[in-house]
Amino acid sequence: MKLNFDRISGLLPTLGPVERHSLSPKGKTPIFTLAEINESFIPPEFSMVSKETPPDDMPQFVLLSAPAATGKSEIARQLSAKTGNPLWDLSKFNLGHNIFTGSLVQHFGFDTIAEFMGRLGDGRVSLILDAADEALVRSGINNYAAAMEDLIGLVKSQSVDVPTAVILGRPDSMQTTSELLKSHGAHYEHYHVNFFDEPMSRAFVQAKATLGQHSVLPEMSDFMTRFFEETKLSFGVTRWEEIDDFLGYAPVLDALARFYIEIDTNPLAYLNETLKDGGNHRTWGLLWDIVERILARETNKFSRSFADSDEEKYAYGEKCYSISNQIRMLVSPNPAEADLDFPETSIPQWEEDVRVQMQQQFSDHPFLSLDPNRDAQSSLQRICNVAFRDYIMVRAVLSNHDETMYEVLIETSTQEFTHSPLFAKFLFVAPTDSKRISEDVLPLLMDSHFSSQFSRTSPLSISQESHFGASDDLAFTHSDSIFVAYMDLADGGLASTTSELQFEGLASGSFQLRSGASNCFIFLLDYTISFGIGRMDFVLGPRTTIFCKSIEADASEIRIIADTPFSNFLRTQRISGSTRAVRAPLANSFAIFGTRSAYPWHDYIIEPRQAGSTLSGWVDPEAAVGLRGFVLWANRYASSAGQPSRYRAQQIDHLLARRRVSERVVSFLIDKGYMSKQGSLYTITFPCNVRSILQVDSSDDTYQQLIRELSAYSL
């Protein structure tokens, strides 16, 4: 069931000017904001997730969930602007008992609070509650649950004409909210904000491109068509719905619009020229190139202005206002004092002039927000869109300039920072001279990937180099401290475009997961993995497998998210820490083996040898990991003959000899007829979709059967 924006706003009462004025603060502490209509707002559509409302009744609460950086706050503002209902930013509050009733008293004062509560009770006003996810992380699940109980207490009847509140947040936060509401018998409807369809995406790009009186070239429609079609081709899909989480993702479209505005040449001609050679210019690489092209234009624009027709001076200005120096200024808390690299010159006046002119041009940099208060914000918050921000972050962490890298790492480590999936994608496609990336970047990569937990993004694997080399019993061994991250950017099959990053080994022996882990496979058998240090809330799942030496769980509460039975596994020798509660929606959504940990983990400990015959949906994680590791290794050696199921035998045999892949897995595949050698090539086919192997998809019955057979197989 899909609803448009008007249907959602139509669930709420509409307040007139007098009623809106009555919401003005009369007490000591204002809590409400009344937003204004944004004429360039492109309203999204919404899909039903779940419903706990009798057929003829209106919901008491409407939940709206959306991935990171998709404009949840703008949706909240426009709901408020259209209906006149008050907007309440929960991220600024520490939630707990009586937070809603107490804050309302602080806002209205004792003389007028009764009038407002009466209007809320009989449906003449509704609350629009934004940033519930930030509030949950800030306050912890227990305090958040207490706040929801207080909010439910504002509803005087189980049958109301309008919702008491609309609550907005990330999917995991709204799933937790729906469980809390259901446990108290409250009626709700939960909708997910859809990515834009193609007409909406076109309208979004055009609206962004025409802001500030910019003119639109006649080729804009053809430009977007070319970009959209090329992207679908690169992802191997034909329908928009199969790739709307990229093409319909607001930050991607925002970057596309900004590129269209800023480029000096005809955008369509540039796009066509760029796409000629394919390869790294496809999809994410193309978006990277589009963003970088804007910075290169800034360098060229500055050099021309500074040079005044002097070629030598032009070259000097080009080196001064280089992309790397622009990145340092964008990242620095004080751009005027950023540590920049300047080339030597025999003309002192040039060095003096160039600094002044660079500051003048930087003040109008296309990456900077038009917000007049931007100087009071942190450096990354000054950036006008998420695609530009995450590009800057990747350039910073890959730079050889420690100050720039650590500015980004410090700012992105806070609970208040909103991560997006773009950082992870950009990191995999970015060109780099460095063979290995600093270990300090790993937590940022994990936070970025975690932000895409409910989209169709490919799994992320983090392992020590040798951990895909399994012994005959599928147990893993350790050889070195090189960390490798894998991700299939095209989300394709066995021979698709898996990308690899290498990280320096963790000197501390500890790997930090800050916000959560989802859709990932982590194999660090000699390391301690910490969950949520300094955080109230940590989310595990969906589709997460972790093999490690020990776990230090310091988040107060750990929430388990699952979309299939046993989609989350932990294998570890020990779990310790200060976590007080583990909350899982179903008993079979989470399994721990290899340890006999005490409360609050003991309810989820399973004996793997007994599980396969007694638990529906169980996938032996060791067999699944062994097979998946073989697929990832084999993927490196696909034949270049254009046949995706054929692999170079010499390299595969070398992997087997070095125990990089399991002899048991290979023997199983050969005995079952899934793998055969023909001359210099192996032919490998599977009875199930290879994506099921890569994603350990226990909902695929054919894959489940394959893993059961592998688990029972012996040499």
N, C-alpha and C positions, 0 to 999 in steps of 0.2 A: 504494500500500500504506500503510495507516494502522495505527499502534500506539497503544495507550493507555499511560498512565504505568506501570501494573503490568507491561506487557510490556517496557518499557525497563528498569525496575528489576530485572525477572526475569533479564535478561542478566548481572547482576552477582552475585558471591557474597554470601551473607548472613553477617555476622559476629556471633557471640554476645558476651556481656558480657566474657568473659575475653579474647577476641581483640581486642575494641575497646580494652580496657585496655592491651594490648600495644603499641598505637600511640602511647601517651603518649611525649613527648619524653624522651630519655635523654642527648642531646648538648647542644651549646651553643645551637643556634638552632632553636626550634620552627617547623614549617612547616604542620602539619596543624590542621584544625578538625573537631570532631565535632558535627554539628548536632542539634537537637532537633525532634521532630515538631510541625508547625504544624497544629492541628486545623481551622483555617479555610482551609487550602490547597485550591484547586480545581485538580486536575490537568488539564493540557491533553492534547490528542492530538498525534501526530507523524506526518509524512508522509515517505516515502522520497524522498531527493534523488538519491543515487547509491550504488553498491555495488561494491566490489572485494574480494569474498570468494568462494572456491569454494563450490559448492552445499551441501556437507555440513559445512563448517567454520564455526566461530564467528569473528566479526571480532576482530582484535587491538585495534582502536580503534573507538569509537563517537563520532561527531561530532554535536552538537546545535546547530543554529543558530536564531536568532530575531532579529526586529527590535529596535530600541532600546526600552527601558522596558517590555518584555513579561514581565519576571520571570525572566530566565535564572538569576540568582544564587539566587533562591528555589527554582527547579527543582533546581539543584545542591545546595542545602542539604537539600531533601527527599529527593533520591536518597541523600545521605549518611545522613540520619536514618533512612530506611527500611531501608537495607542495612547500615549500620554502617561502610561504607568511608570512608576519610579524604578530606576536602575540602581542596583546595590552591588558594588564591587567587593566580593567576599575576600579577595586576596589581601585586603588591608586590615583584616580582623583576625584575632585569635579566637577561634570558635570554641564553644563549650556549652555548659548548662546555661539556659536562659539568655543566650546571646541575641536571639532575635527579639524577644520581648523586651529585654533590657536595653538594647540599642534603639528600639523604637521609642521607648520612653525617653531616652537621652535626646533623640531627634525632635520629638513633638512636645516634650514637657508633660507634666502631670495634668495640665488643664485641658489639653486637646488630644491626648492619646486615646481616650475612650471613644471619641468620635471616629478616629481613624480605624481603630480595631473593629468598630461597628461596620464601617464600610468594607473592610477586609472580610469580615465574617459573612456579610450578605452579598458579596460578589460585585461590589461597585468599584473595586480596585484590586489589582494583582501585583505581586512583587516579581521583578525580573532580577534573578540572582546570577551574576556573572562570576567566572573564575573559581568555580567550586573545586577544581583540581588543585589550584594553588593553595586554597584554604585547607584542603585535606592534608596536603604535604606539610604545610606549615603547622597545623594543629594536631595531626595524628588521628588515627581512625577512631579511637575512643571519644575524643573531644568532638570529632565530626559527627559521630553517631549521636552524641548528646545534643548537638545543635539540631540535627534532623528531628529528633524527638521533640525538641522545643518548637520547631517549625510546624510539625504535625499538630501540636497542641493548639495552634492558631486556628485550625479547621474545626468549626463547631458542629458540623454535620457531615455525615457520610455521603450526602447527596447535595451537590452545589451546582450553581448555574455556570460558574466560570472557575478556572484553576486559581488556587490561592497563590501559586508561584510557578514561574518558569525557571528552571535551573540549567545552567550551561557549564560544560566541562569536557574533558577528554573521555573517550569511550570507557576506559577502566574505572574512572571516577564515577561515571554515570551508572555503570553496572553495579558498583558498590552502593551507590545511592538508591538504585531500584531495589536492591536486596534489603536495605534498611527500611525503606518505605513499606515494602511487602511484609516485613516482619512485624510491623505495627498496624497492619490492616489498612494502610492508606491506599487510595486509588491513584494510579498514575498511568501515563502513556509516555513511552520512551521512543524518541525519534533520532535518527542519525542524519547529520548534514551530509548530503551527497556531494561528490565532486561535480564540477560543472560539466554539462553536456556540451556538444560542439557549438550550438548556437549561443549558449551562455558564455562559453570561452571566447568566442569571437567578439561578443558584446563587451566582455570584460577588457580585452586587449584594446579595443577601440576606445572605450571610456577612459582607460588609463592613458592612452596615447594622445588623447585630445585635451587632457587637463592642462591648464595654464596657457590656453590659446594656441597650442601646437596644431599645426596643420597635418592632415592625413593624406598621404599620397594615394593616387588611384590604385596602385598595386597592392594596397594593404590586404585585400581579400586573397589575392593570389599568393602573397607572402605567407599568410597564415595557412592556406591550403597546402603549400609546399612543405612548410615545417611540420604540420600535422601528419601528412601522408608519409613523409620521410621517417618520422618517429615511429609510426605504426609499422612500417617496413622493417625498421631496425629491431623492434621488439617481436617481430614475427606474428603480428596480429592484423586482423582486417577490420574489426569493429571497435568503435570508440569505447564502448563499455569495458573492453578488455584492457584498456590503458588509461582510463579516465583519472586514475590516481597520479598520473604524470601530466597528461595533457590538460586535465581539468583541475590541476592543483594551482591555487592562486599565486604562490610565489613564483612558479615557473612562468605563468602568464604575465605577471608583473615585470619580470626581467625581460621577457620578449617585447613588451610594450616599451620599456625604457630603451632597449636596444634600437627599436624602430625609430624612436625620437632622436637618439643621440648620434646615430651613424651618419657619417658625412656622405657616403655614396648611396646609391639606390639599394634599399634593404633587400629587395627580391634578387637583384643581380648578385649581391654579396652572398646571399644564401645559396643560390644556385652554384656559384663558383666554389664555395666552401664544401658543398656536398659532392663535388666531382670525385674526390679520392676516397670517400667513405671512411672506413676504419675508425679511428679514434674520434672523428668528427660526428659520429652517430650519437643520437639521443643525448646522454649525459655529457659526453665529450663536446657535442655541439653546443649545449647550453653553457658549458664552461667557456668555450670559444666566444660565444656571444657576449658574456659578461666581460671577458678579458678585452674584447674588441673596444668596449666602451672606455676602459682605462687607457688603452693604447691611443684612442682618439684624444683623451685629455692630455697625454704626453705631447702629442703632435700639435694640439691647439696651443699649449703653453710655449712650446719651442718656437713656433711661428711668431707668437706675440713677443717673446723675449728677444728673438734674434734680430728683428728689424732688417731682414734681407741679408744678414751676415751669416754665411754658411758655418764658419767656425763657432760663432756664438750659438747658432741653432744646435749644433752637435753638443755643445756644453749644456744648454738648456734641456736637451733631450735626456742626457744622463742625470741631470739634477732632478727633474720631475719624472723619473722613471716609475714603472709600475711598482717596483719594490719600495721606493720612497713614498709613493702614494699610500701603499698598504700600511707603512709605519705611521704615517700621519693619521690615517683613518682609525688605527688601533690605539694610538696614544691618547691618554686622558687629556693632554694639553698639546694639540698638534703643533703649536708655535715653538714648543720646546722638544719636539720629537728628535730622536737620535738618527740623523740622516747621513747617507753617504754622498759626498760631493767630490767630483773629480778635481784634480789639481788644475790650476790656471795661472797664467803669468799676468793676468789682468785683475788686480784686487777688486776693482769696482764691479766686475761681473759677479763675484761671490757675494758682495753686499747687496747688489740689485736683485740677484736671483732669489734670495731668501724673502725679500719683501714681496716680489711678484708672485712667488709660490703661495704665500699666505693669502694674497688677494684672490688668486684663482681657486685655491682650495675652499674658500668660504662659499663658493657656488658649486662645489663638487656634485656631480649627478648622483652619487651614492648617498649623500647626506639627506636626512629628512627635512621637509619644509616646516617642521614643527618649530615655532618661534622659541620654544623652551629647550631646544635640543642641547644647548651648552650646559644645561644643568643635569643632563642624563649621562650615564656611563657611555664609554666610547662605542660599544656595539649597539647600544640602544639608539644611537644617533643615525644608524644606517636605515635607509628608507624602505628596504624590503628584505625578506629573509633570504632570497637567492643571492643578493649582493652580500649580505652579512656572512652567510656560510662560505661563500667564495673567499671573502677576506680572511675568515678564520682558517681555511685550508692553506691559503698562501702564507699566513702568519706562522702556522705550526710547521710548515715545510721549509721555512726560511732558515738561513744560518744565523739569524739575529735573535739571540736568546731573549732579549728584553721584549721584542714583539711577540714571540711565542708565548712567554709566560704572562704577558698582559691578557692574552686570549684565554689561556688555561685558567687563570685566576678568576676572570669574570664569568666564565662558563661553568665554574664549579659550584656556584651558589644555587640554592633551591629556587630562587626567583627567576633564574634564566630559563627561557622557553626554547627547548631544543627542537630541531626539525630534521627530517630524514635527508635533507639536501647535503648536509655536511658529510655524511658517510658516503653518499654517491660521488660527490666532488672529490673526496679524498682518494677514491679508487681510480678516478680518471685523470687526476692532476699529473702533469709532467713533473718529474723531480730528478735532481742530480744526485740526491742522496740514496744510497742503497738501502738504508734502514732508517726508520722513523723513531723518534724518541718514545720510550715506553710511557712517558707522561701523557701522550696523546690517546692512549688506549681507552681510558675512562670516558673521554669526550666522544670517541667513536662509538662506544657502547651506548651512551646517552642518546646520541643521534639516532642510532638504529632502533633503540627502544621506543623512540617517539613515533615510529611507524608500525607499532605493534598490531594494529587491526587492519592494515592495508595488505596488498598482495605482494609486498616486497619479498625478495629472496632471502633465505636464511643467511646469517653471518656466522662464520666459523672462526674461532680463535684457538690456536693450538701451538704447542712446541713442535718444531719441524718434524720430529720423529714420531709424533704421537699418532699419525696415520699409519705408521708401520707397526702392525700388530703381530704378536706371536701367535702360535697355532691355536691357542685357546682363547683368542680374541682379547687377551689382556694387553695393556699398552706399556711401552717401555720408553725410557728417556735417554737422549744422547747429547743434546746441546741446549743453549738458552736462546736460540733464535725463535721469535714468535712470528707466526704467519697468520694473516687474516685473509679469508676467501669470501668472495661474494660474486654471484652470477648476476651481472647488471642487466642482462637481457631476460633473466628469469626463464631461461630456455631449457633444453634437454641436455643429454650427456655430453655433447660436443659443442656446447654453446660458449658464451664469452665470459667464462669465469675469470675474475680479476684477483690479483694477489698483492698483498702488501707485506713487507717484512718490518718487524719492530725489534729494537734492542731488547735483550732479555731483562726481566724484572730483577734489578739488583736487590730489592727489598724482600723478594720471595713472597710478595703479597700482591694480589690483583684486586682492584677496587671496582665494585659495581655500585653506583651511587643511587640512581633513581629506581632501577629495575633491570630486568633482563627478559627479552621476549624474542621468539623466532630465531634462536641462536643455539650454537653448539660450542661449548667451551671445554677444552681438554688440556688441563694444566695439572698433571698428576703430582708434581713436586711443589705445588704452590698452594698457599692459603688464599681463598677468595672471600673478600669481605662484602657483606650485604648492608648498604645504607648507613655508612658511618655518619653520625651526626644528624640522621634523618628520623622523622617520626614514622614515615611510611615508606615501604618498599614493595614493588610489584614483581612477581615472578610469573612469567607466562604471557601469552600461550606459546606452546611449541618450543620449550626450552630444555636442553639437556646439558648438564654440567658434571664433568668428571674432574675431581681435584683431590688434593691431599686432605685439606680441612676447610671448614667454612666458619668464618667469624661473623655472626649475625648480630648487628648492633642496632638496626632499626627497631623501634618499639613494636611495630606491627608489621607482619608480612602478609600481603594479600596474594592469593593464587588465582590466576585467570586461566581458564581452560576452554577450548572450543571442541575438543574431542576427549574421550577417555584416555587417561594416562598420557597426556601430551607433555607433561613436565616430569623430568627425572633428575634426581641428585644421586651421584655415587661418590661417597667420601668416607674417610676413616673417622672423622670427628666433626661434630657441630658444637660450637660454643658461642658465647656472647650474651647480650642483655635482652634479646627479643622476648617479649612477654606473651605474644599470641601469633598463631598462624591461622589465617582464615581462608578456607577453601570452600567454594560453592558446593562441590560434590566430593565424596570420600575418594572417588577414583580419578580425581583431576590431578593428582600429585603423588609421586612415589619416591621413597628414599631407600637406597640399599647400600650395603657395605659398612653400616654403622649401627650401633644400638643407642642412639642419642635419647636423652630424656626429654621431659616436657619443655616446650610445647610441640616437639617434633615426633613424639613416639607414635601418634596415631597414623602416621603416613609411612612407617617403615614396613617394607615388604621383602619377603624372601624370593628372589628372582626365579629359583628353580621350581617353586610351587606356583608362581603366579600365572604362568602360561596356560595351565590347565584349569584354573579356577576363576580367572578374572577376565571378563569381557572387555575387548578393546586393548588388551595388554600387548605391547610390542617389546620383545627382549631388547633392551637398549644396547647391550654389548654387540649383539648380532647386527642391529641396525647401524651402529656406529662403524663397525668393521666394513659393512657393505658400502656405506656412504663414503668412508675414507677411500675405498678402492675407486669409486666413481670419481671422486675429486682428483685423485692422482692420475687416473687413466685419461681424464679430460685434458690434461696437459699434452698428451701425446696422440691426439686425434690425427688421422691421416689428412693431409692437405689435398687429397684427391676429391674432396667435396662429398664424401660419403660419411655421414656422422656416426655410423656404427662401427667404423673400422679404425684400428689403432696400430701404431708402429710396434711390432713385436719386440724388437731389440730393447727399446726403452721399458716396455712392460716387464720383460724378463729381468732387466737390470733392477727394477723396483723390487721384484720378488726376491732376487738374490740378496739384496741389501735389507730385506725385511721391512721395506717401506710399506708394503701391503701384505695382508694376511695370506699365507699359503692355504689356510683352511677356506677362506673366501674364494680364492682362485680355483682350488680343487672342486669346491662345490659348484661353481659356475660351469666348469668344464664337464663335470659328471652329469649335470642336469641339461647340458646341451645349450646353455646360454652363452658360452664362450668357446670359440674354436679358432685354431691357427691355420692360416692359409698362406704359405710362403712367408713373406716379410711382414704380414699383417695379422692381427687378431680381429675377428668379428665378434662383437659383443652385443647381445640383445637381451631385453628383460621382458617378463610377462606383464609387468605393470609399467605405468608411466614413470620415467626417470625422475620427474619432479617429486613423485611420492617418496622415492628413495632419498633425495636431497632434503626434503622437508619432514622426513619421518612421519608420513601422513597415515595415522592409524585408522582413518576413515575409509581408506582404500582397501577393500577386502582382498584383492589380488596381492597387494603389497604385504598385507598381514600374513597371508599364506606363505609367501616367499620367505619372510623372516622366520616363521615357525619352522620351515624346512631347513633353513640355514642354522637355526639354533639347535636343531636336533642332529645336524650332520656331524660326522666324525671322520677323520682321515683314515 
